[in-house]
Each structure stands twice: as structure tokens, then as C-alpha cells.
Amino acid sequence: MKLLVTGFDPFDGEVMNPSWEAVRLLPDEIAGAQIIKKQVPVVFDRGREVLAEEVKLHRPDMVLCVGQAGGIDTIHVERIGINLIDARIADNDGKQPVDVPIREDGANAYFSTLPVKAMVERIGAAGVKAELSYSAGSYVCNTLLYEALYLADRFYPQMKAGFIHVPYIPEQVTERPDTPSMELADIAKGLLAAIEAAVGGQEIHVSMGTLQ
């Protein structure tokens, strides 16, 4: 079994991104699955292209994308990606799309096909705070989640996909002491636990053609 795990490069003036720093710490094999790690740019178009290239190259059984969500104090296991870009800030290429679909021919939304509740439970059992999230936002993180699920739905039906948001690490908030953060080692421990649960979990296939 092969699992592609992605993290993002820094953005919005930050010098590091805990998503990639934590992904880098993961072992090369977890629960018998080969772990393929890839850094993805915080750019709407190029991020999707890098993901598609990696999926085509490696044909993973699972894709787990990881991103930073400043302000949260727990690991968020995302349940749904929506077909919308509504950028609060520009991406790293200076582009700031507003109210545009990610894929004109895609469903309005896709649910994660990873066992999200089992992942939350396993992360908690590892001693790391985690919760289920029903909104991955409308920035590049959501775009990558949606793209992974779109690729699975259209071209790789046996591939599972999902997304995890992680907090800042303490080094990022030294001048913002009231901003929540989590130690990098704990984030990596949480990702490891989530992957263990995902590898042992059951696959689901759910898409949403219409949102009410």
C-alpha cells in the first residue's frame, strides 16, 4: 500500500509551515504502508498541478493532504471539500480568486473518503487533541482537498483521500502569545496516529451533487 502525504510551503508572511515540517518527520513506512511525502506550493493552480502529477506518478492507494490553520488549538480532521475558491488573501503567486469554482465539471462538494471519525479517535488516544471539522475553508487547503477527491471520483476510483488542518507551532507565535499553537512533535504524533487509523479503516464513496 502507498500513501501520498502532502504539506504546504510557508505563506502569508510566515517563514515556516507546520504542515510540511510535521510531514517531514513522518517515517517512510507506517502500519505497513509506504509513505510518499511531497511539499505543495500555496498556489491555487500550481498546487493542484503538483498534486495531480504526484498521483499520476505514484498511483497511491490514499492521499492525505495537510495544511496550516492559524488560530485553531486542535488537529482538525476535515470531512468535506467544497467546489469554491473565495480567497481572503492572495496565494504565493499573488492570485486572489473570489467566488469561482475549483472544477466547472465537478460536484458541488465531496466528502472525505478516509475514516475521519476513527482518525479523530486514534489521534486522541495518542494523547493529542483532535476534532472533526465540517469546513476546510475556501482557500488553497480546501482547493487541494477538493482536487484530491475530484481526481479520485473521476480517474482513480480505488484511491481514498482526505485532509487534516494543524495549528501553528510555538515558534510562529512568539510575538502573539495569545494565539493557540501546538508542539511540532505532537502534530507529527497526531498525523502518525491518523495515518494508522486510515490504513486500517474502511473506504466510503460519497459525493454531493447539490448543496441545499
Backbone as CSV, one residue per row, in Angstrom:
resi,resn,N_x,N_y,N_z,CA_x,CA_y,CA_z,C_x,C_y,C_z
1,MET,0.841,-1.198,0.000,0.000,0.000,0.000,0.875,1.246,0.000
2,LYS,0.458,2.248,-0.767,1.184,3.516,-0.835,0.280,4.655,-0.405
3,LEU,0.839,5.549,0.406,0.099,6.700,0.908,0.886,7.969,0.591
4,LEU,0.289,8.858,-0.195,0.884,10.154,-0.507,0.440,11.156,0.548
5,VAL,1.399,11.766,1.222,1.119,12.758,2.253,1.739,14.079,1.823
6,THR,0.945,15.123,1.747,1.451,16.419,1.308,1.365,17.442,2.432
7,GLY,2.297,18.401,2.402,2.264,19.559,3.278,2.566,20.784,2.437
8,PHE,2.258,21.958,2.960,2.417,23.192,2.194,3.695,23.940,2.556
9,ASP,4.135,24.779,1.625,5.232,25.698,1.925,4.685,26.894,2.708
10,PRO,5.553,27.742,3.263,5.078,28.892,4.056,4.288,29.879,3.206
11,PHE,3.394,30.621,3.859,2.589,31.625,3.157,2.183,32.719,4.132
12,ASP,1.626,33.782,3.606,1.108,34.899,4.404,2.162,35.464,5.353
13,GLY,3.390,35.573,4.870,4.460,36.186,5.646,5.156,35.271,6.633
14,GLU,4.722,34.018,6.742,5.364,33.080,7.664,6.670,32.554,7.061
15,VAL,7.586,32.132,7.926,8.866,31.585,7.459,8.862,30.059,7.488
16,MET,7.823,29.466,8.041,7.702,28.008,8.061,6.227,27.653,8.009
17,ASN,5.971,26.410,7.649,4.603,25.908,7.643,4.608,24.578,8.398
18,PRO,3.912,24.510,9.528,3.957,23.292,10.339,3.413,22.067,9.628
19,SER,2.577,22.275,8.617,2.063,21.110,7.891,3.198,20.339,7.241
20,TRP,4.085,21.033,6.532,5.203,20.363,5.886,6.248,19.913,6.898
21,GLU,6.505,20.735,7.917,7.507,20.363,8.919,7.105,19.068,9.619
22,ALA,5.813,18.899,9.887,5.348,17.671,10.529,5.374,16.492,9.568
23,VAL,4.981,16.717,8.323,5.019,15.642,7.332,6.443,15.127,7.153
24,ARG,7.404,16.038,7.164,8.809,15.633,7.010,9.256,14.695,8.112
25,LEU,8.658,14.802,9.295,9.065,13.976,10.439,8.475,12.571,10.398
26,LEU,7.504,12.348,9.533,6.878,11.033,9.478,7.866,9.981,8.984
27,PRO,7.758,8.753,9.499,8.612,7.673,8.983,8.237,7.326,7.548
28,ASP,9.099,6.595,6.891,8.863,6.224,5.499,7.902,5.048,5.360
29,GLU,7.567,4.425,6.479,6.582,3.340,6.469,5.752,3.419,7.739
30,ILE,4.438,3.356,7.588,3.527,3.381,8.724,2.503,2.276,8.548
31,ALA,2.407,1.394,9.547,1.424,0.296,9.531,1.507,-0.502,8.225
32,GLY,2.718,-0.678,7.728,2.929,-1.446,6.512,2.747,-0.679,5.225
33,ALA,2.375,0.603,5.310,2.161,1.420,4.114,3.394,2.268,3.810
34,GLN,3.770,2.319,2.551,4.859,3.191,2.118,4.386,4.633,2.134
35,ILE,5.159,5.512,2.768,4.776,6.918,2.884,5.578,7.748,1.881
36,ILE,4.872,8.412,0.983,5.475,9.300,-0.016,5.154,10.725,0.399
37,LYS,6.180,11.546,0.597,5.996,12.905,1.110,6.270,13.928,0.009
38,LYS,5.424,14.943,-0.050,5.586,15.973,-1.083,5.168,17.329,-0.545
39,GLN,6.022,18.328,-0.758,5.660,19.702,-0.427,4.924,20.324,-1.606
40,VAL,3.839,21.020,-1.290,2.978,21.603,-2.311,2.968,23.122,-2.134
41,PRO,3.039,23.887,-3.230,3.004,25.347,-3.106,1.621,25.856,-2.716
42,VAL,1.593,26.937,-1.948,0.327,27.565,-1.581,-0.105,28.455,-2.740
43,VAL,-0.478,27.784,-3.817,-0.888,28.433,-5.062,-2.042,27.613,-5.626
44,PHE,-3.122,28.277,-5.956,-4.324,27.554,-6.386,-4.048,26.633,-7.571
45,ASP,-3.542,27.164,-8.665,-3.350,26.353,-9.871,-2.182,25.394,-9.732
46,ARG,-1.035,25.896,-9.322,0.156,25.047,-9.248,0.024,23.975,-8.176
47,GLY,-0.650,24.292,-7.084,-0.847,23.281,-6.056,-1.628,22.083,-6.589
48,ARG,-2.688,22.370,-7.325,-3.478,21.301,-7.935,-2.644,20.518,-8.937
49,GLU,-1.823,21.215,-9.713,-1.000,20.540,-10.716,0.015,19.604,-10.071
50,VAL,0.652,20.067,-9.000,1.627,19.223,-8.305,0.952,17.980,-7.747
51,LEU,-0.217,18.161,-7.153,-0.937,17.011,-6.616,-1.287,16.020,-7.715
52,ALA,-1.813,16.513,-8.826,-2.192,15.628,-9.925,-0.983,14.879,-10.478
53,GLU,0.149,15.561,-10.578,1.370,14.923,-11.071,1.838,13.819,-10.135
54,GLU,1.783,14.081,-8.832,2.222,13.080,-7.862,1.299,11.869,-7.855
55,VAL,0.011,12.106,-7.966,-0.937,10.994,-8.017,-0.710,10.160,-9.270
56,LYS,-0.499,10.816,-10.394,-0.253,10.094,-11.645,1.044,9.299,-11.573
57,LEU,2.065,9.890,-10.945,3.372,9.241,-10.865,3.355,8.030,-9.935
58,HIS,2.771,8.186,-8.763,2.883,7.159,-7.725,1.669,6.245,-7.632
59,ARG,0.522,6.657,-8.166,-0.716,5.886,-8.062,-0.944,5.403,-6.618
60,PRO,-1.031,6.334,-5.681,-1.186,5.932,-4.274,-2.562,5.337,-3.995
61,ASP,-2.619,4.518,-2.966,-3.898,3.994,-2.513,-4.666,5.039,-1.711
62,MET,-3.917,5.942,-1.087,-4.517,7.002,-0.289,-3.744,8.299,-0.488
63,VAL,-4.457,9.407,-0.359,-3.842,10.732,-0.337,-4.313,11.437,0.927
64,LEU,-3.363,11.927,1.709,-3.687,12.735,2.876,-2.961,14.064,2.744
65,CYS,-3.715,15.125,2.534,-3.139,16.463,2.436,-3.223,17.116,3.809
66,VAL,-2.187,17.867,4.150,-2.103,18.514,5.459,-1.843,19.995,5.251
67,GLY,-2.539,20.833,6.012,-2.369,22.270,5.881,-2.425,22.972,7.221
68,GLN,-1.939,24.200,7.255,-1.949,25.030,8.457,-3.246,25.820,8.561
69,ALA,-3.806,25.858,9.764,-4.968,26.705,10.037,-4.662,27.520,11.285
70,GLY,-4.150,28.706,11.104,-3.802,29.541,12.232,-5.016,29.880,13.078
71,GLY,-4.874,29.761,14.392,-5.960,30.095,15.299,-6.636,28.895,15.938
72,ILE,-6.479,27.701,15.368,-7.057,26.509,15.980,-6.096,25.965,17.032
73,ASP,-6.641,25.236,17.996,-5.790,24.684,19.047,-5.829,23.162,19.083
74,THR,-6.482,22.567,18.108,-6.518,21.113,17.977,-6.271,20.739,16.515
75,ILE,-5.916,19.494,16.299,-5.832,18.995,14.932,-7.247,18.806,14.405
76,HIS,-7.514,19.323,13.227,-8.839,19.208,12.616,-8.797,18.191,11.477
77,VAL,-9.560,17.148,11.590,-9.715,16.184,10.504,-10.921,16.637,9.691
78,GLU,-10.680,17.016,8.446,-11.734,17.610,7.623,-12.628,16.542,7.014
79,ARG,-13.920,16.878,6.944,-14.871,15.906,6.415,-15.359,16.218,5.008
80,ILE,-15.251,17.495,4.578,-15.853,17.859,3.297,-15.036,18.934,2.598
81,GLY,-14.935,18.815,1.280,-14.323,19.844,0.444,-15.381,20.408,-0.488
82,ILE,-15.449,21.733,-0.585,-16.470,22.369,-1.420,-15.862,22.921,-2.698
83,ASN,-16.675,22.997,-3.733,-16.220,23.433,-5.053,-16.266,24.963,-5.142
84,LEU,-15.412,25.593,-4.348,-15.422,27.052,-4.282,-14.062,27.586,-3.870
85,ILE,-13.610,28.604,-4.584,-12.460,29.402,-4.168,-12.969,30.798,-3.846
86,ASP,-12.705,31.228,-2.622,-13.081,32.575,-2.187,-11.951,33.057,-1.288
87,ALA,-10.886,33.555,-1.917,-9.621,33.790,-1.231,-9.650,35.056,-0.379
88,ARG,-9.372,34.884,0.905,-9.275,36.021,1.822,-8.005,36.812,1.556
89,ILE,-6.933,36.099,1.189,-5.655,36.717,0.854,-5.153,36.111,-0.452
90,ALA,-4.181,36.762,-1.072,-3.599,36.235,-2.299,-2.756,34.997,-1.998
91,ASP,-2.643,34.100,-2.980,-1.763,32.951,-2.818,-0.317,33.382,-3.043
92,ASN,0.599,32.440,-3.033,2.016,32.791,-3.145,2.428,33.244,-4.535
93,ASP,1.523,33.169,-5.493,1.757,33.746,-6.826,1.048,35.079,-6.981
94,GLY,0.461,35.572,-5.909,-0.215,36.860,-5.952,-1.626,36.820,-6.511
95,LYS,-2.178,35.624,-6.691,-3.531,35.497,-7.237,-4.551,35.373,-6.116
96,GLN,-5.701,36.033,-6.288,-6.730,36.041,-5.263,-8.118,35.869,-5.886
97,PRO,-8.425,34.651,-6.344,-9.742,34.419,-6.945,-10.853,34.582,-5.909
98,VAL,-11.980,35.065,-6.363,-13.124,35.275,-5.479,-14.373,34.668,-6.113
99,ASP,-15.049,33.830,-5.366,-16.324,33.240,-5.789,-16.243,32.531,-7.144
100,VAL,-15.245,31.659,-7.289,-15.119,30.876,-8.519,-15.045,29.397,-8.158
101,PRO,-15.562,28.527,-9.021,-15.481,27.089,-8.748,-14.068,26.560,-8.958
102,ILE,-13.747,25.499,-8.262,-12.464,24.830,-8.466,-12.500,24.027,-9.757
103,ARG,-13.591,23.317,-9.962,-13.781,22.498,-11.164,-15.179,22.756,-11.717
104,GLU,-15.249,23.260,-12.929,-16.549,23.540,-13.558,-17.386,22.272,-13.707
105,ASP,-16.713,21.140,-13.898,-17.437,19.882,-14.118,-17.496,19.009,-12.875
106,GLY,-17.142,19.580,-11.726,-17.137,18.796,-10.506,-18.417,18.948,-9.711
107,ALA,-18.610,18.037,-8.766,-19.750,18.133,-7.860,-19.611,19.372,-6.986
108,ASN,-20.722,19.816,-6.412,-20.669,20.960,-5.509,-19.771,20.693,-4.313
109,ALA,-19.694,19.446,-3.898,-18.852,19.082,-2.760,-18.568,17.591,-2.792
110,TYR,-17.487,17.207,-2.130,-17.157,15.797,-1.935,-16.833,15.585,-0.459
111,PHE,-17.302,14.467,0.082,-16.910,14.075,1.421,-15.578,13.330,1.372
112,SER,-14.765,13.497,2.408,-13.548,12.711,2.554,-13.882,11.232,2.490
113,THR,-13.042,10.463,1.853,-13.237,9.020,1.784,-12.326,8.283,2.766
114,LEU,-11.718,9.029,3.684,-10.959,8.424,4.766,-11.872,8.245,5.979
115,PRO,-11.530,7.328,6.883,-12.369,7.091,8.078,-12.147,8.199,9.115
116,VAL,-12.781,9.331,8.894,-12.451,10.545,9.647,-12.711,10.403,11.149
117,LYS,-13.800,9.759,11.541,-14.077,9.617,12.970,-13.062,8.707,13.646
118,ALA,-12.689,7.639,12.976,-11.666,6.752,13.522,-10.331,7.480,13.645
119,MET,-10.053,8.368,12.701,-8.813,9.131,12.750,-8.799,10.071,13.957
120,VAL,-9.920,10.762,14.186,-10.016,11.649,15.349,-9.819,10.852,16.640
121,GLU,-10.465,9.712,16.723,-10.352,8.885,17.922,-8.922,8.404,18.142
122,ARG,-8.268,7.993,17.083,-6.893,7.487,17.212,-5.933,8.602,17.605
123,ILE,-6.122,9.787,17.046,-5.272,10.916,17.428,-5.445,11.214,18.919
124,GLY,-6.696,11.232,19.380,-6.948,11.472,20.796,-6.333,10.406,21.677
125,ALA,-6.415,9.152,21.237,-5.837,8.055,22.005,-4.321,8.177,22.104
126,ALA,-3.724,8.881,21.149,-2.273,9.098,21.172,-1.889,10.266,22.073
127,GLY,-2.892,10.899,22.682,-2.620,11.991,23.598,-2.555,13.357,22.958
128,VAL,-3.097,13.478,21.748,-3.077,14.748,21.020,-4.519,15.193,20.793
129,LYS,-4.787,16.453,21.025,-6.155,16.969,20.865,-6.541,17.016,19.387
130,ALA,-7.747,16.531,19.092,-8.227,16.500,17.710,-9.737,16.593,17.698
131,GLU,-10.278,17.034,16.582,-11.726,17.091,16.409,-12.079,16.985,14.935
132,LEU,-13.338,16.636,14.688,-13.853,16.555,13.337,-14.281,17.949,12.894
133,SER,-13.924,18.331,11.680,-14.274,19.652,11.150,-15.132,19.496,9.908
134,TYR,-16.109,20.386,9.770,-17.010,20.346,8.628,-16.776,21.496,7.658
135,SER,-15.668,22.203,7.809,-15.330,23.264,6.867,-13.822,23.385,6.744
136,ALA,-13.323,23.137,5.541,-11.903,23.308,5.263,-11.613,24.701,4.718
137,GLY,-12.623,25.598,4.808,-12.454,26.955,4.329,-12.693,27.072,2.838
138,SER,-12.129,28.123,2.252,-12.284,28.346,0.808,-10.988,28.837,0.183
139,TYR,-9.878,28.474,0.831,-8.551,28.901,0.359,-7.845,27.695,-0.279
140,VAL,-6.542,27.691,-0.323,-5.798,26.649,-1.043,-5.952,25.283,-0.374
141,CYS,-6.095,25.253,0.950,-6.283,23.969,1.631,-7.533,23.261,1.117
142,ASN,-8.650,23.967,1.118,-9.880,23.379,0.600,-9.733,22.992,-0.870
143,THR,-9.036,23.823,-1.628,-8.836,23.523,-3.052,-8.109,22.199,-3.225
144,LEU,-7.084,21.957,-2.408,-6.327,20.709,-2.546,-7.162,19.513,-2.102
145,LEU,-7.919,19.677,-1.016,-8.812,18.598,-0.593,-9.811,18.272,-1.689
146,TYR,-10.451,19.299,-2.230,-11.441,19.075,-3.281,-10.785,18.416,-4.500
147,GLU,-9.617,18.883,-4.877,-8.943,18.338,-6.061,-8.603,16.866,-5.877
148,ALA,-8.130,16.500,-4.682,-7.805,15.096,-4.420,-9.044,14.220,-4.554
149,LEU,-10.163,14.700,-4.029,-11.402,13.932,-4.111,-11.978,13.920,-5.520
150,TYR,-11.793,15.013,-6.242,-12.212,15.072,-7.646,-11.423,14.046,-8.473
151,LEU,-10.106,14.014,-8.268,-9.273,13.057,-9.003,-9.699,11.626,-8.697
152,ALA,-9.990,11.359,-7.424,-10.427,10.015,-7.054,-11.764,9.681,-7.696
153,ASP,-12.681,10.633,-7.681,-14.019,10.407,-8.228,-13.994,10.187,-9.730
154,ARG,-13.152,10.937,-10.425,-13.152,10.903,-11.884,-12.165,9.914,-12.502
155,PHE,-11.000,9.730,-11.866,-9.928,8.981,-12.532,-9.347,7.832,-11.720
156,TYR,-9.419,7.899,-10.400,-8.781,6.885,-9.559,-9.786,6.387,-8.518
157,PRO,-10.770,5.617,-8.945,-11.877,5.251,-8.049,-11.466,4.426,-6.841
158,GLN,-10.308,3.795,-6.880,-9.861,2.997,-5.736,-9.060,3.823,-4.736
159,MET,-8.824,5.089,-5.044,-7.988,5.932,-4.186,-8.826,6.660,-3.142
160,LYS,-8.445,6.548,-1.889,-9.062,7.309,-0.809,-8.348,8.650,-0.673
161,ALA,-9.038,9.650,-0.149,-8.411,10.959,0.008,-9.058,11.736,1.147
162,GLY,-8.255,12.590,1.775,-8.765,13.429,2.845,-7.774,14.513,3.212
163,PHE,-8.102,15.265,4.256,-7.308,16.439,4.615,-7.308,16.631,6.126
164,ILE,-6.180,17.126,6.628,-6.046,17.473,8.035,-5.488,18.888,8.146
165,HIS,-6.108,19.699,9.006,-5.574,21.018,9.348,-4.839,20.925,10.687
166,VAL,-3.695,21.604,10.774,-2.917,21.597,12.015,-2.717,23.032,12.500
167,PRO,-2.505,23.214,13.817,-2.305,24.557,14.358,-0.908,25.102,14.036
168,TYR,-0.721,26.372,14.394,0.627,26.936,14.419,1.491,26.130,15.391
169,ILE,2.803,26.215,15.220,3.723,25.720,16.228,4.214,26.917,17.043
170,PRO,4.725,26.694,18.268,5.080,27.810,19.152,6.045,28.817,18.532
171,GLU,6.959,28.359,17.681,7.917,29.271,17.069,7.249,30.337,16.211
172,GLN,6.043,30.075,15.766,5.335,31.031,14.915,4.586,32.106,15.702
173,VAL,4.404,31.891,16.982,3.545,32.797,17.751,4.282,33.438,18.923
174,THR,5.596,33.528,18.835,6.363,34.115,19.940,5.957,35.562,20.210
175,GLU,5.540,36.277,19.187,5.116,37.663,19.368,3.603,37.789,19.470
176,ARG,2.927,36.632,19.486,1.467,36.603,19.619,1.103,35.561,20.678
177,PRO,1.450,35.833,21.938,1.322,34.804,22.985,-0.099,34.305,23.218
178,ASP,-1.101,35.053,22.790,-2.475,34.611,22.989,-2.982,33.721,21.850
179,THR,-2.147,33.530,20.817,-2.544,32.708,19.674,-2.276,31.238,19.963
180,PRO,-3.251,30.361,19.767,-3.045,28.932,20.052,-1.943,28.328,19.184
181,SER,-1.285,27.335,19.743,-0.248,26.619,18.998,-0.138,25.204,19.555
182,MET,0.633,24.391,18.868,0.862,23.004,19.284,2.299,22.640,18.953
183,GLU,2.939,21.898,19.822,4.311,21.472,19.571,4.380,20.640,18.287
184,LEU,5.439,20.855,17.524,5.605,20.133,16.266,5.616,18.627,16.484
185,ALA,6.263,18.182,17.556,6.312,16.742,17.826,4.912,16.178,18.047
186,ASP,4.035,16.957,18.687,2.668,16.493,18.902,1.875,16.463,17.594
187,ILE,2.115,17.445,16.736,1.449,17.434,15.427,1.861,16.193,14.645
188,ALA,3.168,15.910,14.625,3.653,14.731,13.909,3.084,13.452,14.513
189,LYS,2.985,13.405,15.848,2.402,12.241,16.517,0.941,12.074,16.117
190,GLY,0.230,13.201,16.018,-1.162,13.148,15.602,-1.328,12.659,14.179
191,LEU,-0.457,13.130,13.285,-0.520,12.668,11.894,-0.231,11.173,11.804
192,LEU,0.755,10.722,12.560,1.088,9.301,12.572,-0.116,8.471,13.011
193,ALA,-0.781,8.907,14.074,-1.948,8.189,14.567,-3.081,8.203,13.545
194,ALA,-3.278,9.346,12.901,-4.330,9.448,11.886,-4.073,8.501,10.730
195,ILE,-2.841,8.415,10.312,-2.493,7.527,9.198,-2.686,6.070,9.599
196,GLU,-2.311,5.722,10.833,-2.539,4.353,11.304,-4.023,4.004,11.227
197,ALA,-4.864,4.945,11.629,-6.311,4.701,11.566,-6.801,4.624,10.132
198,ALA,-6.264,5.477,9.269,-6.693,5.494,7.872,-6.315,4.208,7.159
199,VAL,-5.120,3.721,7.423,-4.663,2.497,6.766,-5.511,1.308,7.186
200,GLY,-5.994,1.338,8.425,-6.794,0.225,8.913,-8.285,0.433,8.771
201,GLY,-8.693,1.593,8.220,-10.110,1.926,8.136,-10.776,1.410,6.887
202,GLN,-12.051,1.699,6.780,-12.855,1.264,5.645,-13.120,2.426,4.698
203,GLU,-13.176,2.152,3.426,-13.381,3.157,2.394,-14.860,3.493,2.237
204,ILE,-15.151,4.777,2.015,-16.502,5.188,1.668,-16.439,6.010,0.395
205,HIS,-17.510,6.050,-0.348,-17.579,6.843,-1.573,-18.822,7.713,-1.513
206,VAL,-18.653,8.998,-1.259,-19.781,9.899,-1.150,-19.462,11.177,-1.891
207,SER,-20.367,11.645,-2.713,-20.226,12.958,-3.325,-21.555,13.684,-3.157
208,MET,-21.507,15.002,-3.315,-22.726,15.797,-3.208,-22.886,16.584,-4.492
209,GLY,-23.912,16.272,-5.237,-24.134,16.982,-6.476,-24.837,18.309,-6.273
210,THR,-25.601,18.428,-5.194,-26.350,19.642,-4.930,-26.292,19.954,-3.445
211,LEU,-25.968,21.169,-3.123,-25.994,21.631,-1.747,-27.231,22.497,-1.548
212,GLN,-27.991,22.189,-0.535,-29.189,22.975,-0.244,-28.845,24.093,0.739
